[in-house]
Amino acid sequence: MRPFDLIRPESLDEALKALALPGARAVAGGTNLVDLMKLSVEAPAALVDIRRLPLHEISLGADTVVMGALVANSAAAADPAIVLQAPAISEALLSGASGQIRNAATLGGNLLQRTRCGYFRAADWACGKREPGSGCAAATGINAGHAVLGTSPHCMAVHPSDLAVALLALDATVHLRSRDGARRIPLGDFYRLPADTPHIETALASGELVTAIEVPLTAPAKTSRYLKLRGRASYEFATASVAAAVLVEHGVVAEVAIALGGVGTVPWRDRAAEAQLVGRPLSAPSIEAFCDALLAGAVTTPANAYKLPLLRGAIHRALERSATS
Amino acid sequence: MTTSVTVTVNGSERRLAVDPRRTLLDLLREDLRLTGTKKGCDHGQCGACTVLVNGRRVLSCLSLAVMAEGADVTTIEGVGTPDALHPLQAAFIRHDAMQCGYCTSGQIMSALEVLADPEVTTREQIAEAMSGNLCRCGAYAGIVAAILDVKAHAPV
Protein backbone atom coordinates (compact mmCIF):
# COMPACT_ATOMS: atom_id res chain seq x y z
CA MET A 1 0.00 0.00 0.00
CA ARG A 2 1.30 3.44 -0.93
CA PRO A 3 1.72 5.95 1.93
CA PHE A 4 -1.06 8.51 2.39
CA ASP A 5 -1.92 11.40 4.67
CA LEU A 6 -4.70 10.60 7.10
CA ILE A 7 -7.22 13.37 7.76
CA ARG A 8 -9.94 12.95 10.38
CA PRO A 9 -12.39 15.86 10.05
CA GLU A 10 -14.94 16.52 12.77
CA SER A 11 -17.35 18.54 10.62
CA LEU A 12 -18.72 18.56 7.08
CA ASP A 13 -16.94 21.84 6.33
CA GLU A 14 -13.61 20.40 7.46
CA ALA A 15 -14.24 17.28 5.39
CA LEU A 16 -15.09 19.23 2.23
CA LYS A 17 -11.95 21.31 2.66
CA ALA A 18 -9.86 18.14 3.00
CA LEU A 19 -11.56 16.48 0.02
CA ALA A 20 -10.57 19.46 -2.14
CA LEU A 21 -6.89 18.55 -1.65
CA PRO A 22 -5.24 16.89 -4.67
CA GLY A 23 -5.59 13.12 -4.61
CA ALA A 24 -7.88 13.09 -1.56
CA ARG A 25 -10.43 10.33 -1.17
CA ALA A 26 -13.18 9.84 1.39
CA VAL A 27 -13.21 6.58 3.33
CA ALA A 28 -15.96 5.26 5.60
CA GLY A 29 -16.38 1.48 5.79
CA GLY A 30 -13.24 0.90 3.76
CA THR A 31 -14.48 -2.45 2.52
CA ASN A 32 -13.76 -1.64 -1.12
CA LEU A 33 -11.22 1.20 -0.99
CA VAL A 34 -8.85 -0.44 1.54
CA ASP A 35 -8.91 -3.64 -0.49
CA LEU A 36 -8.01 -1.75 -3.67
CA MET A 37 -5.30 0.21 -1.86
CA LYS A 38 -3.71 -3.10 -0.82
CA LEU A 39 -3.67 -4.04 -4.51
CA SER A 40 -2.24 -0.60 -5.42
CA VAL A 41 -5.18 -0.17 -7.80
CA GLU A 42 -6.15 2.82 -5.66
CA ALA A 43 -3.43 5.07 -4.26
CA PRO A 44 -4.96 8.20 -2.74
CA ALA A 45 -2.56 10.90 -1.58
CA ALA A 46 -4.84 11.66 1.34
CA LEU A 47 -7.48 9.55 3.00
CA VAL A 48 -10.30 11.51 4.60
CA ASP A 49 -12.01 9.47 7.32
CA ILE A 50 -15.54 10.89 7.14
CA ARG A 51 -17.18 8.68 9.78
CA ARG A 52 -17.53 11.45 12.35
CA LEU A 53 -19.77 13.48 10.04
CA PRO A 54 -23.46 13.65 10.92
CA LEU A 55 -24.63 11.53 7.98
CA HIS A 56 -25.79 8.47 9.92
CA GLU A 57 -29.55 9.10 10.01
CA ILE A 58 -32.48 7.68 8.10
CA SER A 59 -35.17 10.40 7.98
CA LEU A 60 -38.68 9.39 7.04
CA GLY A 61 -40.76 12.18 5.53
CA ALA A 62 -44.36 12.19 4.32
CA ASP A 63 -43.53 10.79 0.90
CA THR A 64 -39.77 10.29 0.85
CA VAL A 65 -37.05 8.69 2.89
CA VAL A 66 -33.61 10.27 3.09
CA MET A 67 -30.79 7.92 4.01
CA GLY A 68 -27.51 9.45 5.17
CA ALA A 69 -24.45 8.39 3.20
CA LEU A 70 -22.86 6.91 6.34
CA VAL A 71 -25.77 4.61 7.21
CA ALA A 72 -24.42 1.06 7.33
CA ASN A 73 -25.80 -1.37 4.75
CA SER A 74 -27.02 -3.62 7.56
CA ALA A 75 -28.80 -0.72 9.30
CA ALA A 76 -30.62 0.38 6.13
CA ALA A 77 -31.59 -3.22 5.32
CA ALA A 78 -33.22 -3.61 8.75
CA ASP A 79 -34.91 -0.21 8.88
CA PRO A 80 -38.68 -0.75 9.27
CA ALA A 81 -39.61 2.06 6.87
CA ILE A 82 -37.33 0.66 4.17
CA VAL A 83 -38.54 -2.90 4.69
CA LEU A 84 -42.20 -1.91 4.45
CA GLN A 85 -42.18 0.91 1.93
CA ALA A 86 -39.24 0.14 -0.35
CA PRO A 87 -38.53 -3.57 0.17
CA ALA A 88 -36.31 -3.89 -2.94
CA ILE A 89 -33.70 -1.76 -1.15
CA SER A 90 -33.63 -4.07 1.85
CA GLU A 91 -33.60 -7.18 -0.35
CA ALA A 92 -30.80 -5.80 -2.51
CA LEU A 93 -28.67 -4.90 0.51
CA LEU A 94 -29.20 -8.29 2.15
CA SER A 95 -28.31 -10.07 -1.09
CA GLY A 96 -24.95 -8.32 -1.19
CA ALA A 97 -21.65 -9.22 0.49
CA SER A 98 -21.66 -10.85 3.94
CA GLY A 99 -22.88 -9.94 7.42
CA GLN A 100 -19.44 -8.61 8.34
CA ILE A 101 -19.14 -6.44 5.24
CA ARG A 102 -22.71 -5.12 5.51
CA ASN A 103 -21.94 -3.93 9.06
CA ALA A 104 -18.93 -1.91 7.90
CA ALA A 105 -19.99 -0.82 4.41
CA THR A 106 -22.00 2.36 3.98
CA LEU A 107 -24.64 3.43 1.47
CA GLY A 108 -22.52 6.21 -0.02
CA GLY A 109 -19.56 3.88 -0.44
CA ASN A 110 -21.77 1.25 -1.98
CA LEU A 111 -22.76 3.62 -4.79
CA LEU A 112 -19.11 4.46 -5.44
CA GLN A 113 -17.63 0.95 -5.24
CA ARG A 114 -15.44 -0.14 -8.13
CA THR A 115 -15.94 -3.06 -10.45
CA ARG A 116 -14.72 -6.54 -9.50
CA CYS A 117 -13.42 -7.17 -13.05
CA GLY A 118 -10.32 -9.29 -12.49
CA TYR A 119 -8.33 -7.32 -15.04
CA PHE A 120 -9.10 -4.06 -13.22
CA ARG A 121 -7.91 -5.56 -9.93
CA ALA A 122 -4.62 -6.97 -11.26
CA ALA A 123 -2.02 -4.40 -12.29
CA ASP A 124 -0.31 -6.65 -14.84
CA TRP A 125 -3.21 -6.55 -17.34
CA ALA A 126 -4.43 -3.87 -19.73
CA CYS A 127 -7.33 -1.94 -18.22
CA GLY A 128 -8.50 1.46 -19.38
CA LYS A 129 -10.46 1.93 -16.20
CA ARG A 130 -7.34 1.55 -14.06
CA GLU A 131 -4.94 3.10 -16.56
CA PRO A 132 -6.68 5.31 -19.13
CA GLY A 133 -5.93 4.40 -22.73
CA SER A 134 -4.31 1.05 -21.97
CA GLY A 135 -7.03 -1.09 -23.58
CA CYS A 136 -9.28 -3.84 -22.26
CA ALA A 137 -7.88 -7.28 -21.51
CA ALA A 138 -11.40 -8.59 -20.82
CA ALA A 139 -12.48 -8.03 -24.44
CA THR A 140 -10.34 -10.98 -25.55
CA GLY A 141 -9.92 -12.60 -22.15
CA ILE A 142 -12.13 -14.33 -19.62
CA ASN A 143 -15.41 -12.44 -19.86
CA ALA A 144 -18.17 -14.84 -18.88
CA GLY A 145 -19.11 -12.55 -16.00
CA HIS A 146 -18.86 -9.32 -17.95
CA ALA A 147 -21.45 -6.84 -19.14
CA VAL A 148 -23.73 -7.19 -22.16
CA LEU A 149 -25.26 -3.72 -21.92
CA GLY A 150 -23.50 -0.35 -22.07
CA THR A 151 -20.16 -1.80 -23.12
CA SER A 152 -17.55 -0.17 -25.33
CA PRO A 153 -14.33 -1.44 -26.91
CA HIS A 154 -12.62 0.20 -23.92
CA CYS A 155 -14.54 -1.50 -21.11
CA MET A 156 -17.05 -4.27 -20.43
CA ALA A 157 -16.72 -4.37 -16.64
CA VAL A 158 -19.94 -4.90 -14.68
CA HIS A 159 -21.08 -2.36 -12.13
CA PRO A 160 -21.15 -4.45 -8.94
CA SER A 161 -23.73 -2.72 -6.74
CA ASP A 162 -27.02 -4.40 -5.84
CA LEU A 163 -28.24 -1.35 -3.93
CA ALA A 164 -27.86 0.97 -6.92
CA VAL A 165 -30.07 -1.30 -9.03
CA ALA A 166 -32.89 -1.15 -6.47
CA LEU A 167 -32.45 2.62 -6.08
CA LEU A 168 -32.55 3.12 -9.86
CA ALA A 169 -35.88 1.31 -10.10
CA LEU A 170 -37.21 3.50 -7.28
CA ASP A 171 -36.15 6.81 -8.89
CA ALA A 172 -33.71 7.68 -6.11
CA THR A 173 -31.80 10.94 -6.02
CA VAL A 174 -28.23 11.38 -4.82
CA HIS A 175 -27.42 14.39 -2.62
CA LEU A 176 -23.95 15.84 -3.17
CA ARG A 177 -21.96 18.51 -1.35
CA SER A 178 -18.75 20.31 -2.12
CA ARG A 179 -17.18 23.61 -1.05
CA ASP A 180 -19.11 25.15 -3.94
CA GLY A 181 -22.48 24.11 -2.54
CA ALA A 182 -25.07 21.36 -2.70
CA ARG A 183 -26.72 19.66 -5.65
CA ARG A 184 -28.99 16.69 -6.30
CA ILE A 185 -28.74 14.25 -9.18
CA PRO A 186 -31.20 11.52 -10.15
CA LEU A 187 -29.39 8.20 -9.76
CA GLY A 188 -30.12 7.51 -13.44
CA ASP A 189 -27.86 10.45 -14.33
CA PHE A 190 -25.20 9.67 -11.71
CA TYR A 191 -23.45 6.79 -13.49
CA ARG A 192 -21.48 7.31 -16.70
CA LEU A 193 -21.18 4.81 -19.51
CA PRO A 194 -17.56 3.79 -20.10
CA ALA A 195 -17.39 4.96 -23.77
CA ASP A 196 -13.73 5.89 -24.29
CA THR A 197 -13.26 7.15 -20.71
CA PRO A 198 -13.95 4.10 -18.54
CA HIS A 199 -12.01 5.63 -15.64
CA ILE A 200 -14.80 8.23 -15.26
CA GLU A 201 -17.60 6.27 -13.58
CA THR A 202 -19.90 8.84 -12.01
CA ALA A 203 -20.94 12.48 -12.12
CA LEU A 204 -19.17 13.03 -8.79
CA ALA A 205 -16.83 15.99 -9.24
CA SER A 206 -13.42 16.29 -7.66
CA GLY A 207 -13.85 17.43 -4.05
CA GLU A 208 -17.49 16.41 -3.97
CA LEU A 209 -19.03 14.13 -1.34
CA VAL A 210 -22.16 11.97 -1.46
CA THR A 211 -24.09 13.05 1.64
CA ALA A 212 -27.44 11.25 1.26
CA ILE A 213 -29.75 9.20 -0.93
CA GLU A 214 -33.39 10.22 -1.25
CA VAL A 215 -36.06 7.73 -2.27
CA PRO A 216 -39.66 8.68 -3.10
CA LEU A 217 -42.08 6.39 -1.28
CA THR A 218 -44.63 5.64 -3.98
CA ALA A 219 -47.31 2.98 -4.36
CA PRO A 220 -45.13 0.89 -6.73
CA ALA A 221 -42.16 1.22 -4.35
CA LYS A 222 -44.15 -0.75 -1.78
CA THR A 223 -44.42 -3.66 -4.20
CA SER A 224 -40.77 -3.46 -5.30
CA ARG A 225 -38.72 -6.65 -5.20
CA TYR A 226 -35.11 -7.56 -5.90
CA LEU A 227 -34.17 -10.85 -7.50
CA LYS A 228 -30.51 -11.82 -7.73
CA LEU A 229 -29.13 -14.79 -9.66
CA ARG A 230 -25.53 -15.83 -9.09
CA GLY A 231 -23.05 -18.66 -9.22
CA ARG A 232 -23.43 -19.57 -5.55
CA ALA A 233 -26.31 -19.06 -3.16
CA SER A 234 -24.75 -16.32 -1.02
CA TYR A 235 -21.78 -13.96 -0.73
CA GLU A 236 -21.43 -13.53 -4.47
CA PHE A 237 -21.91 -10.76 -7.00
CA ALA A 238 -24.85 -10.93 -9.37
CA THR A 239 -24.68 -12.82 -12.63
CA ALA A 240 -27.97 -11.13 -13.41
CA SER A 241 -30.30 -9.25 -11.08
CA VAL A 242 -33.60 -7.44 -11.44
CA ALA A 243 -35.27 -4.79 -9.31
CA ALA A 244 -38.92 -4.63 -10.29
CA ALA A 245 -41.81 -2.49 -9.14
CA VAL A 246 -45.13 -2.88 -10.91
CA LEU A 247 -48.62 -1.69 -10.21
CA VAL A 248 -51.42 -3.52 -12.04
CA GLU A 249 -54.85 -1.84 -12.09
CA HIS A 250 -57.96 -3.15 -13.86
CA GLY A 251 -55.91 -5.96 -15.37
CA VAL A 252 -53.31 -3.77 -17.04
CA VAL A 253 -49.97 -2.30 -16.02
CA ALA A 254 -50.48 1.16 -14.55
CA GLU A 255 -46.91 1.83 -13.47
CA VAL A 256 -43.72 -0.19 -13.91
CA ALA A 257 -40.02 0.20 -13.20
CA ILE A 258 -37.40 -2.43 -13.97
CA ALA A 259 -33.69 -2.03 -13.32
CA LEU A 260 -30.97 -4.56 -14.04
CA GLY A 261 -27.74 -5.50 -12.28
CA GLY A 262 -24.87 -7.82 -13.12
CA VAL A 263 -25.33 -7.25 -16.85
CA GLY A 264 -24.50 -3.58 -17.43
CA THR A 265 -21.43 -1.39 -17.18
CA VAL A 266 -23.75 0.81 -15.12
CA PRO A 267 -26.97 -0.08 -13.27
CA TRP A 268 -29.36 -0.41 -16.21
CA ARG A 269 -32.85 0.90 -16.90
CA ASP A 270 -34.74 1.60 -20.12
CA ARG A 271 -37.78 3.81 -19.64
CA ALA A 272 -38.80 3.66 -23.30
CA ALA A 273 -39.02 -0.14 -23.06
CA GLU A 274 -41.00 0.19 -19.82
CA ALA A 275 -43.50 2.49 -21.54
CA GLN A 276 -44.38 -0.38 -23.89
CA LEU A 277 -45.67 -2.35 -20.91
CA VAL A 278 -47.95 0.35 -19.57
CA GLY A 279 -51.60 -0.21 -20.48
CA ARG A 280 -50.98 -3.84 -21.39
CA PRO A 281 -51.75 -6.91 -19.30
CA LEU A 282 -48.77 -8.29 -17.40
CA SER A 283 -48.56 -11.48 -19.45
CA ALA A 284 -45.79 -13.69 -20.83
CA PRO A 285 -46.05 -12.16 -24.34
CA SER A 286 -46.04 -8.56 -23.09
CA ILE A 287 -43.04 -9.25 -20.84
CA GLU A 288 -41.22 -10.94 -23.74
CA ALA A 289 -41.90 -7.90 -25.93
CA PHE A 290 -40.51 -5.71 -23.16
CA CYS A 291 -37.38 -7.90 -22.97
CA ASP A 292 -36.95 -7.69 -26.75
CA ALA A 293 -36.91 -3.89 -26.57
CA LEU A 294 -34.76 -3.82 -23.44
CA LEU A 295 -32.10 -6.16 -24.82
CA ALA A 296 -32.11 -5.03 -28.45
CA GLY A 297 -28.81 -3.22 -27.96
CA ALA A 298 -27.07 -5.98 -26.03
CA VAL A 299 -23.59 -6.97 -27.20
CA THR A 300 -22.48 -10.44 -26.18
CA THR A 301 -19.39 -12.60 -26.37
CA PRO A 302 -19.53 -16.39 -26.76
CA ALA A 303 -18.82 -16.64 -23.02
CA ASN A 304 -21.43 -14.20 -21.68
CA ALA A 305 -24.31 -14.65 -24.15
CA TYR A 306 -25.97 -16.94 -21.59
CA LYS A 307 -26.83 -13.83 -19.59
CA LEU A 308 -29.59 -12.84 -22.02
CA PRO A 309 -31.91 -15.85 -21.48
CA LEU A 310 -30.99 -15.78 -17.77
CA LEU A 311 -32.07 -12.18 -17.60
CA ARG A 312 -35.35 -12.82 -19.41
CA GLY A 313 -36.24 -15.48 -16.89
CA ALA A 314 -35.27 -13.21 -14.01
CA ILE A 315 -37.44 -10.38 -15.37
CA HIS A 316 -40.48 -12.67 -15.61
CA ARG A 317 -39.95 -13.88 -12.05
CA ALA A 318 -39.26 -10.45 -10.57
CA LEU A 319 -42.34 -8.91 -12.20
CA GLU A 320 -44.48 -11.80 -11.02
CA ARG A 321 -43.19 -11.34 -7.46
CA SER A 322 -43.81 -7.61 -7.53
CA ALA A 323 -47.28 -8.02 -9.01
CA THR A 324 -48.28 -10.41 -6.24
CA SER A 325 -46.67 -8.36 -3.42
CA MET B 1 5.36 8.35 9.83
CA THR B 2 3.04 7.09 12.53
CA THR B 3 -0.33 8.09 13.91
CA SER B 4 -1.50 7.56 17.44
CA VAL B 5 -4.46 5.26 17.95
CA THR B 6 -6.26 4.33 21.15
CA VAL B 7 -8.43 1.21 21.12
CA THR B 8 -9.97 -0.95 23.79
CA VAL B 9 -9.18 -4.58 23.06
CA ASN B 10 -10.92 -7.25 25.11
CA GLY B 11 -11.57 -4.72 27.84
CA SER B 12 -8.06 -3.22 28.04
CA GLU B 13 -7.34 0.23 26.65
CA ARG B 14 -4.28 0.21 24.40
CA ARG B 15 -2.51 3.25 22.99
CA LEU B 16 -0.20 2.64 20.05
CA ALA B 17 1.72 4.54 17.39
CA VAL B 18 0.91 2.91 14.06
CA ASP B 19 1.63 3.41 10.39
CA PRO B 20 -1.67 4.67 8.91
CA ARG B 21 -1.46 1.78 6.41
CA ARG B 22 -1.64 -0.83 9.18
CA THR B 23 -4.84 -2.84 9.18
CA LEU B 24 -6.69 -3.62 12.38
CA LEU B 25 -5.82 -7.27 11.69
CA ASP B 26 -2.09 -6.53 11.66
CA LEU B 27 -2.39 -4.32 14.74
CA LEU B 28 -4.00 -7.19 16.62
CA ARG B 29 -1.60 -9.86 15.41
CA GLU B 30 1.71 -8.00 15.09
CA ASP B 31 1.52 -5.19 17.63
CA LEU B 32 -0.63 -6.81 20.32
CA ARG B 33 0.40 -10.42 19.60
CA LEU B 34 -3.22 -11.52 19.66
CA THR B 35 -2.73 -14.19 17.03
CA GLY B 36 -6.09 -15.89 17.54
CA THR B 37 -7.47 -13.63 14.80
CA LYS B 38 -6.31 -15.21 11.55
CA LYS B 39 -5.13 -13.76 8.25
CA GLY B 40 -6.69 -15.85 5.49
CA CYS B 41 -7.15 -14.05 2.19
CA ASP B 42 -6.43 -10.52 3.55
CA HIS B 43 -8.95 -9.21 0.98
CA GLY B 44 -12.34 -9.56 2.64
CA GLN B 45 -13.25 -12.82 0.97
CA CYS B 46 -12.86 -15.49 3.67
CA GLY B 47 -13.96 -14.18 7.09
CA ALA B 48 -11.01 -15.67 9.05
CA CYS B 49 -10.16 -12.22 10.44
CA THR B 50 -13.64 -11.49 11.85
CA VAL B 51 -13.69 -9.53 15.12
CA LEU B 52 -16.33 -7.49 16.91
CA VAL B 53 -15.96 -3.71 16.72
CA ASN B 54 -18.37 -1.92 19.04
CA GLY B 55 -20.30 -5.18 19.29
CA ARG B 56 -20.74 -5.75 15.54
CA ARG B 57 -18.85 -8.32 13.49
CA VAL B 58 -16.52 -6.83 10.89
CA LEU B 59 -13.51 -7.91 8.84
CA SER B 60 -10.33 -6.67 10.51
CA CYS B 61 -8.36 -7.08 7.25
CA LEU B 62 -10.44 -4.37 5.55
CA SER B 63 -10.34 -2.00 8.55
CA LEU B 64 -7.44 0.37 8.96
CA ALA B 65 -6.15 0.39 12.53
CA VAL B 66 -6.40 4.19 12.66
CA MET B 67 -10.10 3.91 11.88
CA ALA B 68 -10.59 1.86 15.04
CA GLU B 69 -9.74 4.97 17.08
CA GLY B 70 -11.88 4.95 20.23
CA ALA B 71 -13.48 1.63 19.33
CA ASP B 72 -14.19 -1.33 21.55
CA VAL B 73 -12.71 -4.43 19.89
CA THR B 74 -13.35 -8.03 20.91
CA THR B 75 -11.20 -10.85 19.56
CA ILE B 76 -11.38 -14.58 20.13
CA GLU B 77 -9.00 -14.10 23.09
CA GLY B 78 -11.82 -12.15 24.76
CA VAL B 79 -14.37 -14.95 24.33
CA GLY B 80 -14.28 -17.65 27.00
CA THR B 81 -11.14 -19.08 28.64
CA PRO B 82 -9.59 -22.56 28.37
CA ASP B 83 -11.19 -23.41 31.73
CA ALA B 84 -14.51 -21.72 31.06
CA LEU B 85 -15.34 -21.98 27.39
CA HIS B 86 -18.06 -19.85 25.86
CA PRO B 87 -21.07 -22.11 25.14
CA LEU B 88 -20.40 -21.65 21.43
CA GLN B 89 -16.79 -22.80 21.79
CA ALA B 90 -17.97 -25.88 23.71
CA ALA B 91 -20.58 -26.56 21.03
CA PHE B 92 -17.97 -26.30 18.25
CA ILE B 93 -15.97 -29.03 20.01
CA ARG B 94 -19.06 -31.15 20.66
CA HIS B 95 -20.19 -30.95 17.03
CA ASP B 96 -16.71 -31.42 15.54
CA ALA B 97 -17.20 -28.07 13.80
CA MET B 98 -13.62 -27.85 12.49
CA GLN B 99 -10.87 -29.85 10.93
CA CYS B 100 -7.71 -27.74 10.58
CA GLY B 101 -9.14 -24.99 12.81
CA TYR B 102 -7.75 -22.04 10.87
CA CYS B 103 -11.16 -20.50 10.17
CA THR B 104 -12.59 -21.35 13.59
CA SER B 105 -11.91 -18.14 15.49
CA GLY B 106 -13.50 -16.15 12.65
CA GLN B 107 -16.43 -18.56 12.56
CA ILE B 108 -16.99 -18.09 16.29
CA MET B 109 -16.69 -14.30 16.23
CA SER B 110 -19.14 -14.19 13.32
CA ALA B 111 -21.52 -16.66 14.96
CA LEU B 112 -21.70 -14.54 18.12
CA GLU B 113 -23.71 -11.96 16.16
CA VAL B 114 -25.84 -14.68 14.56
CA LEU B 115 -26.59 -16.12 18.02
CA ALA B 116 -27.83 -12.75 19.18
CA ASP B 117 -30.15 -12.32 16.16
CA PRO B 118 -33.60 -13.64 17.07
CA GLU B 119 -34.70 -13.57 13.41
CA VAL B 120 -32.19 -16.27 12.48
CA THR B 121 -33.54 -19.62 13.65
CA THR B 122 -33.38 -22.23 10.89
CA ARG B 123 -30.49 -24.19 9.41
CA GLU B 124 -30.95 -22.33 6.09
CA GLN B 125 -30.99 -18.92 7.79
CA ILE B 126 -27.84 -19.75 9.75
CA ALA B 127 -26.08 -20.89 6.56
CA GLU B 128 -27.03 -17.60 4.90
CA ALA B 129 -26.01 -15.51 7.92
CA MET B 130 -22.65 -17.32 8.10
CA SER B 131 -21.90 -17.16 4.35
CA GLY B 132 -19.07 -14.68 4.91
CA ASN B 133 -17.01 -17.29 6.71
CA LEU B 134 -15.43 -19.88 4.46
CA CYS B 135 -14.20 -23.25 5.73
CA ARG B 136 -11.95 -24.96 3.20
CA CYS B 137 -12.11 -28.21 5.19
CA GLY B 138 -15.88 -28.16 4.68
CA ALA B 139 -16.95 -28.38 8.33
CA TYR B 140 -20.09 -26.40 7.56
CA ALA B 141 -22.52 -29.06 8.76
CA GLY B 142 -20.88 -29.10 12.20
CA ILE B 143 -20.63 -25.31 12.35
CA VAL B 144 -24.35 -24.87 11.62
CA ALA B 145 -25.22 -27.66 14.08
CA ALA B 146 -23.14 -26.01 16.82
CA ILE B 147 -24.88 -22.66 16.32
CA LEU B 148 -28.32 -24.31 16.25
CA ASP B 149 -27.47 -26.21 19.42
CA VAL B 150 -26.49 -23.08 21.35
CA LYS B 151 -29.53 -21.22 20.02
CA ALA B 152 -31.76 -24.05 21.28
CA HIS B 153 -30.11 -24.90 24.60
CA ALA B 154 -27.91 -22.10 25.84
CA PRO B 155 -29.26 -18.76 24.67
CA VAL B 156 -26.55 -16.16 24.90
Contacts between the chains, C-beta under 8 A, distances in Angstrom:
chain1	res1	chain2	res2	distance
A	1	B	21	4.5
A	3	B	1	7.2
A	3	B	20	7.7
A	3	B	21	6.8
A	4	B	20	6.5
A	4	B	21	7.5
A	5	B	20	7.9
A	6	B	3	5.7
A	6	B	20	4.4
A	6	B	66	5.7
A	8	B	69	7.6
A	27	B	64	7.7
A	27	B	67	7.4
A	29	B	62	7.9
A	30	B	62	5.6
A	30	B	63	6.1
A	30	B	64	6.2
A	30	B	67	6.4
A	31	B	44	6.1
A	31	B	59	7.3
A	31	B	62	4.9
A	34	B	23	7.3
A	34	B	62	5.0
A	34	B	63	7.3
A	34	B	64	6.1
A	35	B	43	5.4
A	35	B	44	5.6
A	35	B	62	5.9
A	37	B	21	7.9
A	38	B	42	7.1
A	38	B	43	6.9
A	39	B	43	8.0
A	47	B	20	7.3
A	47	B	64	7.9
A	49	B	66	7.4
A	49	B	67	5.8
A	51	B	67	7.2
A	74	B	56	7.8
A	97	B	132	7.3
A	98	B	47	6.7
A	98	B	131	5.7
A	98	B	132	2.4
A	98	B	133	7.7
A	99	B	57	6.1
A	99	B	110	6.7
A	99	B	113	6.5
A	99	B	114	7.4
A	99	B	129	5.8
A	99	B	130	7.8
A	99	B	131	7.9
A	99	B	132	5.6
A	100	B	47	6.4
A	100	B	50	5.5
A	100	B	57	4.9
A	100	B	58	5.3
A	100	B	59	4.9
A	100	B	110	6.5
A	100	B	132	5.0
A	101	B	44	6.4
A	101	B	59	6.5
A	101	B	62	7.6
A	101	B	132	6.6
A	103	B	56	4.4
A	103	B	57	6.1
A	103	B	58	5.4
A	104	B	58	4.6
A	104	B	59	6.9
A	104	B	62	6.8
A	104	B	63	6.8
A	233	B	128	7.7
A	233	B	131	7.6
A	234	B	127	7.5
A	234	B	128	5.4
A	234	B	131	3.6
A	235	B	131	4.1
A	235	B	132	5.7
